[in-house]
Amino acid sequence: MGKIKRALLSVSDKTDLIPLARALHRQKIEILSTGGTLKVLRAAHVPARSVSEVTGFPEILEGRVKTLHPYIHGGVLYRRGKKGDEREVKRLRIPPIDMVVVNLYPFDQVTQKKVKLETALENIDIGGPALLRAAAKNFESVVVVTDPKDYGAVIAELNKGAVSRRLRAHLAQKVFEKVSFYDHLIASYLKREEDHRSVSELPKRLDVIYEKSLDLRYGENPHQRGALYRRLGRPRFEFKILHGKELSFNNLLDIEATIDVLREFQKKAACVVKHSNPCGIAEGKTLAQAVERAIDSDSVSAFGGIVGMNSPCDAETARRLYELLKFVEVIVAPRFDSRALQIFKERKNVRLVEIGKISEGGPWDLRFTKFGVLLQDRNRPVRLHEKALRARLKWVTQTKLKKEDLDELIFAWKCAKTVRSNAIVITKNRQTVGIGAGQMSRVDSAEIACRKAGYRAEGGYLASDAFFPMPDSIELAHKAGIRAIIQPGGSIRDADVIQACNHFAIAMAFTGERHFRH
């Protein structure tokens, strides 16, 4: 392209605007501008002409229409070197525009807060995307810049004489990415408004954009690279790394599993997670007690795990954790107080991850496969519909539980929901004492849970995430001393399973709801 003679600057984000404008002025490039941008330039004594001077038409509709004019878009879009275009712009006296610097109204920032629809609509940029698309389409002849971070590169090449084709193409690609994402944000907002923030059906189309936000220590194994890509617009969950080494791929998977466990409990609770499975979950009168009991659930497996808590971590909890667990990979909490931070930071390698308020996340779960993206309704925490669960609970055995014992059984059910299928969980006094996870056979999971629980299973409560296909697991539960069982029911062998429970005087309730976790 030839020498840049004229640039149009119209930006919502004024970051580094003045240094860029002064660099253009030093290059003897005429600057055209609009509205607030023009005021800022003139206040900084940077010479600039109003777009209205060029078009001979004022800004109208309170600034809704400023640059939507043939003199502007013609100056951007005409094909340099094409004789017909050259003759036409000359005949119509359309001034060439060789550079467009535009960024868009902050629609996303505005709609992050609760605002009226009218306010949201006024923050939908019209002229900006049109200018950006026009300039990007004609990048062979026009430099287009939408990100203030690119100003430095453009200035550096201008100082060398010209902006290279390679940089122009790169900037054009960024523009189409930006405009596409901007439209996606608006469509998503209007969809939420249409549904009144409820989800009536699964979407016909997924339009989700992810951007790399964190390089990981490594992938699933040290020879694999790894990075975290966050969803642009409205990330499902945010976290802060307060201390320690970089996170790995596996750390993040385990942190996600930890948060899924913590979501289930309102009272002070803690968990220990290894390989995406909890090896200990417990409630306590204090957070320190909950942490102590979660570690005690399976102290051997807890070594090198991730410890999570659903309440802000204090110094007492920090001290007790380190007395009980000599090696921990990551500690997760909504917040850490200053004394707890001081205690934890004495260990160089432990990662401290602050997760803020434990939200329920979005309405859907996404999982990427080699075939495409799987989408499903989120499996909401049991605590959010616990009242309904209790109401529909069906006692199918001669032996039933009192209300206080039912509370213990519901605790076991919450724990089983967070364990990989096939899942069997044994609890006692609001603490897991045996967990059998991820086995191909349910009876194998039951055997592992009973073995891990040992003598602590006596008088305990057993939860199964899906029905028992055979009564063999009931026999194991009886030998372990299990008092009551909670499970979905629905097997063709339910009658045999119920008969076994009656034979061993074990109380059993059906929930009518399965909780597989793959």
C-alpha positions in Angstrom: 0.0 0.0 0.0 1.0 3.6 -0.5 1.8 6.2 2.2 -1.0 6.7 4.8 -2.4 10.2 4.3 -5.6 10.1 6.3 -6.8 8.2 9.4 -10.1 8.0 11.1 -10.1 7.6 14.9 -13.3 6.8 16.9 -12.8 4.9 20.1 -14.7 4.1 23.2 -11.6 2.8 25.0 -9.3 5.8 25.1 -6.3 3.8 26.3 -3.1 5.2 24.7 -5.2 7.2 22.2 -3.1 10.4 22.6 0.3 8.8 22.1 -1.0 7.1 18.9 -2.6 10.3 17.6 0.6 12.3 18.2 2.6 9.6 16.4 0.2 10.0 13.4 0.5 13.7 13.5 4.3 13.5 13.4 3.9 11.4 10.2 1.9 14.3 8.8 -1.2 12.0 8.7 -4.5 14.0 8.7 -6.8 12.8 11.5 -10.6 12.6 11.3 -12.6 11.9 14.4 -16.1 11.9 16.0 -17.8 12.8 19.3 -16.0 12.1 22.5 -12.8 11.0 20.7 -12.6 14.4 18.9 -13.0 16.2 22.2 -10.2 14.3 23.8 -7.9 14.9 20.8 -8.5 18.6 20.8 -8.1 18.9 24.6 -4.7 17.3 24.1 -3.9 19.8 21.3 -3.8 17.1 18.6 -5.0 18.6 15.3 -8.1 16.7 14.1 -11.1 17.3 11.8 -14.6 16.4 12.6 -16.1 13.7 10.4 -19.1 16.1 9.9 -16.7 18.5 8.1 -15.9 15.8 5.6 -19.5 14.5 5.1 -21.2 17.9 5.3 -23.7 16.2 7.5 -24.0 16.5 11.3 -24.1 13.7 13.8 -27.7 12.9 14.4 -30.0 11.0 16.8 -27.9 11.8 19.8 -24.8 10.3 18.2 -26.5 7.1 16.9 -25.5 8.1 13.3 -22.0 9.6 12.9 -19.9 7.7 10.4 -22.6 5.9 8.3 -22.1 8.0 5.2 -20.8 7.2 1.6 -18.0 9.7 2.0 -16.6 7.7 4.9 -17.3 4.2 3.8 -16.4 5.0 0.2 -13.1 6.4 1.4 -12.4 3.2 3.2 -13.7 0.6 0.8 -12.6 1.8 -2.7 -10.0 -0.4 -4.3 -6.8 1.4 -4.8 -5.4 0.8 -8.3 -8.8 -0.2 -9.8 -9.4 2.4 -12.5 -13.2 2.4 -12.1 -13.1 2.9 -8.4 -10.4 5.6 -8.7 -12.5 7.5 -11.2 -15.6 7.2 -9.1 -14.2 8.5 -5.9 -12.5 11.3 -7.8 -15.7 12.3 -9.5 -17.7 12.2 -6.2 -14.8 13.9 -4.3 -14.6 11.2 -1.7 -11.4 11.6 0.4 -9.4 8.4 0.8 -9.2 7.0 4.4 -6.1 4.8 4.7 -6.3 3.9 8.4 -9.2 3.2 10.7 -8.7 3.0 14.5 -12.0 2.0 16.1 -13.1 0.1 19.2 -16.6 -0.6 20.2 -19.1 0.4 22.9 -18.5 -1.6 26.0 -21.7 -3.7 25.7 -20.3 -6.6 27.8 -19.1 -4.4 30.6 -22.5 -2.6 30.8 -24.6 -5.8 30.7 -22.5 -7.5 33.4 -24.5 -5.5 35.8 -28.3 -5.5 36.0 -29.4 -2.8 33.6 -32.6 -1.9 31.8 -33.0 -3.2 28.3 -33.0 0.3 27.0 -29.5 0.9 28.5 -28.2 -2.3 26.9 -29.6 -1.5 23.5 -28.0 2.0 23.6 -24.6 0.3 24.1 -24.9 -1.8 20.9 -22.4 -0.2 18.5 -23.6 0.1 14.9 -21.1 2.4 13.1 -18.1 0.9 14.7 -18.6 -2.7 13.5 -19.5 -1.4 10.1 -16.3 0.7 9.8 -14.2 -2.2 11.2 -15.6 -4.7 8.7 -15.2 -2.3 5.8 -11.5 -1.5 6.6 -10.7 -5.2 7.4 -12.2 -6.2 4.0 -9.9 -3.7 2.3 -6.8 -4.5 4.4 -4.7 -4.6 1.3 -5.0 -0.8 1.2 -6.2 0.1 4.6 -4.7 -0.3 8.1 -7.4 -1.3 10.7 -6.8 -1.3 14.4 -9.3 -2.3 17.1 -7.0 -3.2 20.0 -5.0 -0.5 21.8 -2.3 -3.2 22.5 -1.5 -3.1 18.7 -0.8 0.7 18.6 2.9 0.2 19.4 3.4 -2.3 16.5 1.7 0.0 14.1 3.7 3.1 15.2 6.9 1.1 15.0 6.3 0.1 11.4 5.1 3.6 10.4 8.4 4.9 11.7 10.1 2.5 9.3 8.2 3.9 6.4 5.1 1.7 5.9 2.8 -0.9 7.7 3.7 -4.3 6.3 1.1 -6.5 4.6 1.7 -9.2 7.2 0.7 -6.8 10.1 -2.3 -5.5 8.1 -3.6 -9.0 7.5 -3.1 -9.9 11.2 -5.0 -6.8 12.3 -7.8 -7.5 9.9 -8.1 -11.1 11.2 -8.4 -9.7 14.8 -11.1 -7.3 13.6 -13.4 -10.1 12.2 -12.8 -12.1 15.4 -13.7 -9.1 17.5 -16.9 -8.2 15.6 -18.0 -11.8 15.5 -17.6 -12.1 19.3 -19.3 -8.7 19.8 -22.4 -10.0 17.9 -22.3 -13.2 19.9 -22.5 -11.2 23.2 -25.5 -9.2 22.0 -27.3 -12.3 20.8 -26.6 -14.1 24.1 -27.9 -11.2 26.1 -31.1 -10.9 24.0 -31.6 -14.7 24.3 -31.5 -14.4 28.1 -34.0 -11.5 28.0 -36.3 -13.5 25.8 -36.2 -16.5 28.2 -36.4 -14.2 31.3 -33.2 -15.8 32.5 -34.6 -19.3 32.3 -33.8 -22.1 29.9 -36.7 -23.5 27.9 -34.8 -25.8 25.6 -31.3 -26.9 24.6 -29.8 -24.4 22.1 -30.0 -25.2 18.4 -26.6 -23.7 18.0 -23.5 -23.2 20.2 -21.5 -20.1 19.5 -18.8 -20.1 22.2 -15.4 -18.5 22.0 -12.5 -19.4 24.2 -9.2 -17.5 24.7 -6.0 -18.8 26.3 -5.7 -17.3 29.7 -3.2 -19.5 31.5 -0.2 -21.6 30.5 -0.1 -24.7 32.7 2.9 -26.3 34.2 2.2 -29.3 31.9 -0.7 -31.3 30.6 -2.0 -34.6 31.9 1.6 -35.9 31.9 4.9 -33.9 32.0 5.6 -34.6 28.3 2.4 -33.0 27.3 1.8 -29.2 26.9 -1.2 -27.7 28.6 -3.1 -24.4 28.8 -6.4 -23.1 30.2 -8.8 -21.4 27.8 -11.5 -19.3 29.3 -14.8 -18.6 27.8 -15.0 -15.0 26.6 -17.9 -12.9 27.7 -19.2 -14.6 30.9 -16.8 -17.1 32.3 -18.6 -19.9 34.3 -16.2 -19.6 37.2 -13.3 -17.4 38.3 -10.4 -18.2 40.6 -7.2 -16.5 41.9 -3.9 -18.3 42.5 -2.5 -16.7 45.7 0.6 -18.7 46.2 2.7 -21.6 44.9 3.8 -23.3 41.7 2.0 -23.1 38.4 -1.1 -25.3 38.2 -1.1 -28.4 36.0 -3.8 -29.8 33.8 -4.7 -32.4 36.5 -4.8 -29.8 39.2 -7.5 -27.9 37.4 -9.6 -31.0 36.9 -9.3 -31.8 40.6 -10.1 -28.2 41.5 -13.3 -28.5 39.4 -14.2 -31.8 41.2 -13.5 -30.1 44.5 -15.9 -27.2 43.7 -18.6 -29.7 42.6 -18.3 -31.4 46.0 -18.4 -28.1 48.0 -21.6 -26.9 46.2 -23.6 -29.7 47.8 -23.2 -28.4 51.4 -24.5 -25.4 53.3 -23.1 -26.2 56.7 -19.3 -26.0 57.2 -17.9 -28.7 55.1 -14.5 -29.9 53.6 -13.3 -32.5 51.2 -10.1 -34.1 49.9 -10.0 -34.9 46.2 -7.6 -37.2 44.3 -7.8 -37.9 40.6 -11.2 -36.2 40.3 -12.7 -38.3 43.0 -13.3 -37.3 46.7 -11.5 -39.6 49.1 -13.0 -37.8 52.1 -16.0 -35.5 52.7 -17.2 -34.2 56.1 -19.2 -31.6 57.8 -18.2 -30.1 61.2 -19.2 -27.7 63.9 -16.1 -25.6 62.9 -14.3 -25.5 59.6 -11.2 -26.9 61.3 -13.2 -29.9 62.5 -14.7 -30.4 59.0 -11.1 -30.4 57.5 -9.9 -32.8 60.2 -12.7 -35.2 59.6 -12.4 -35.1 55.8 -8.7 -36.0 56.0 -9.5 -38.7 58.6 -12.0 -40.3 56.2 -9.1 -41.8 54.3 -5.8 -40.4 55.6 -3.7 -42.6 53.3 -5.4 -41.5 50.1 -5.5 -37.8 51.3 -1.6 -37.6 51.0 -0.8 -35.4 48.0 -4.5 -34.5 47.4 -6.4 -31.3 47.0 -8.2 -30.0 50.2 -11.3 -27.9 49.6 -13.5 -26.0 52.1 -16.8 -24.2 51.6 -16.2 -21.4 54.1 -13.4 -18.8 54.4 -10.2 -20.4 55.8 -9.0 -19.1 59.1 -5.7 -19.6 61.0 -7.1 -22.5 63.2 -8.1 -24.4 60.1 -4.7 -23.8 58.4 -2.7 -25.0 61.5 -4.9 -28.1 61.9 -4.6 -29.0 58.2 -0.8 -28.9 58.3 -0.7 -30.9 61.5 -2.7 -33.7 59.8 -1.5 -33.6 56.2 2.2 -33.2 55.5 1.9 -33.0 51.7 -1.0 -31.3 49.9 -1.0 -30.2 46.3 -3.7 -27.5 46.3 -5.8 -25.8 49.0 -9.1 -24.4 47.8 -11.4 -22.0 49.7 -13.7 -19.1 49.0 -11.3 -16.8 50.8 -8.2 -17.1 53.1 -7.7 -14.7 56.0 -4.3 -13.0 56.5 -3.2 -15.3 59.3 -4.1 -18.4 57.3 -2.2 -17.1 54.3 0.9 -16.5 56.4 0.8 -20.1 57.7 0.3 -21.6 54.2 2.9 -19.5 52.6 5.6 -21.0 54.8 5.4 -23.9 52.4 6.9 -22.9 49.0 5.2 -25.3 46.7 1.6 -25.6 47.9 -0.9 -23.8 45.7 -3.5 -21.6 47.3 -6.6 -21.1 45.1 -9.3 -18.6 46.1 -12.6 -19.2 44.4 -14.9 -16.5 45.9 -18.5 -17.3 46.2 -19.3 -20.9 45.2 -21.9 -20.3 42.5 -24.1 -22.8 40.8 -22.5 -22.2 37.4 -24.5 -21.9 34.2 -27.6 -23.9 33.2 -25.5 -26.4 31.1 -22.5 -28.6 31.3 -20.3 -28.9 28.2 -17.8 -31.6 27.5 -15.5 -31.7 24.4 -15.1 -35.1 22.6 -13.5 -36.2 19.4 -17.0 -36.3 17.9 -18.1 -32.8 18.9 -19.3 -31.0 22.0 -21.7 -32.8 24.4 -24.2 -30.6 26.2 -26.6 -31.4 29.0 -28.6 -29.7 31.7 -26.5 -29.1 34.8 -27.0 -31.7 37.5 -27.9 -29.2 40.2 -26.9 -29.7 43.8 -29.1 -31.9 45.9 -29.4 -29.1 48.6 -31.3 -26.9 46.1 -34.2 -29.4 45.9 -33.7 -31.3 49.2 -37.2 -30.6 50.4 -38.7 -32.2 47.2 -36.3 -35.1 47.6 -37.5 -35.8 51.1 -41.1 -35.6 50.0 -40.7 -38.2 47.2 -38.4 -40.5 49.1 -40.0 -44.0 49.1 -39.3 -46.4 51.9 -39.4 -49.9 50.3 -38.4 -52.0 53.4 -40.1 -53.0 56.6 -37.4 -51.0 58.5 -37.5 -47.2 58.2 -35.5 -44.4 59.8 -36.4 -41.6 62.1 -35.9 -38.0 60.9 -32.5 -37.4 62.5 -31.3 -40.6 60.9 -32.7 -39.5 57.6 -30.5 -36.4 57.7 -27.5 -38.8 57.8 -28.8 -40.7 54.9 -29.3 -37.6 52.8 -25.7 -36.6 53.6 -24.6 -39.9 52.2 -26.7 -39.3 49.0 -25.1 -35.9 48.5 -21.6 -37.4 48.8 -22.4 -40.3 46.4 -23.5 -37.7 43.7 -20.0 -36.3 43.5 -18.2 -39.6 43.1 -17.3 -41.2 39.8 -19.6 -44.1 38.7 -20.1 -46.8 39.8 -20.2 -45.0 43.1 -20.8 -46.5 46.6 -20.3 -44.2 49.6 -20.5 -45.2 53.3 -20.9 -42.4 55.8 -21.2 -42.0 59.6 -21.8 -38.9 61.7 -21.7 -36.7 58.6 -18.3 -38.1 57.5 -17.4 -40.4 54.7 -15.7 -43.6 56.0 -15.5 -45.6 52.8 -15.7 -44.7 49.1 -15.8 -47.1 46.2 -15.4 -45.2 42.9 -15.2 -45.7 39.2 -15.5 -49.5 39.1 -17.0 -51.4 36.2 -19.0 -53.5 38.6 -21.2 -52.0 41.4 -20.4 -54.9 43.7 -16.7 -54.1 43.3 -17.3 -50.5 44.3 -19.3 -51.8 47.3 -16.5 -54.2 48.3 -13.9 -51.4 48.1 -16.1 -49.0 50.2 -16.7 -51.7 52.8 -13.0 -52.6 53.0 -11.9 -48.9 53.3 -14.6 -48.3 56.0 -13.6 -51.4 58.1 -15.0 -51.3 61.6 -16.3 -47.7 61.0 -19.0 -49.1 58.7 -20.8 -50.5 61.7 -24.1 -48.6 62.1 -23.3 -46.5 59.0 -25.2 -45.3 56.0 -24.6 -46.5 52.4 -25.5 -44.5 49.2 -25.4 -45.8 45.7 -25.5 -43.4 42.7 -27.5 -45.9 40.7 -29.7 -49.0 41.3 -28.3 -52.4 42.5 -28.6 -54.9 39.7 -28.2 -57.8 42.1 -28.6 -58.3 45.9 -24.8 -59.2 46.3 -24.0 -55.7 47.3 -26.6 -55.9 50.1 -24.9 -59.0 51.5 -21.6 -57.1 51.6 -23.4 -54.1 53.3 -24.9 -56.5 55.9 -21.5 -58.0 56.7 -20.0 -54.5 57.1 -22.8 -53.6 59.6 -24.6 -51.0 57.4 -27.8 -49.7 59.0 -29.5 -48.0 56.0 -29.2 -47.7 52.3 -30.3 -44.9 49.8 -30.4 -45.6 46.1 -32.5 -44.6 43.0 -34.3 -47.9 42.5 -35.5 -49.0 39.1 -33.7 -52.3 38.5 -35.7 -55.4 37.2 -34.2 -57.1 40.3 -35.5 -54.5 42.8 -37.7 -57.1 44.5 -34.7 -59.3 45.2 -32.7 -56.3 46.6 -35.6 -55.3 48.8 -36.0 -58.9 50.0 -32.3 -59.0 51.0 -32.6 -55.8 52.9 -35.7 -57.1 54.8 -33.9 -60.3 55.5 -31.0 -58.4 57.1 -33.2 -55.7 58.7 -31.5 -52.9 56.7 -33.7 -49.9 56.0 -33.7 -48.8 52.3 -35.2 -45.8 50.5 -35.6 -45.1 46.8 -35.0 -41.6 45.5 -36.3 -42.2 42.0 -33.3 -40.1 40.7 -30.0 -41.4 39.4 -26.7 -39.5 39.7 -24.1 -41.1 37.3 -20.9 -39.1 37.0 -18.7 -40.1 34.1 
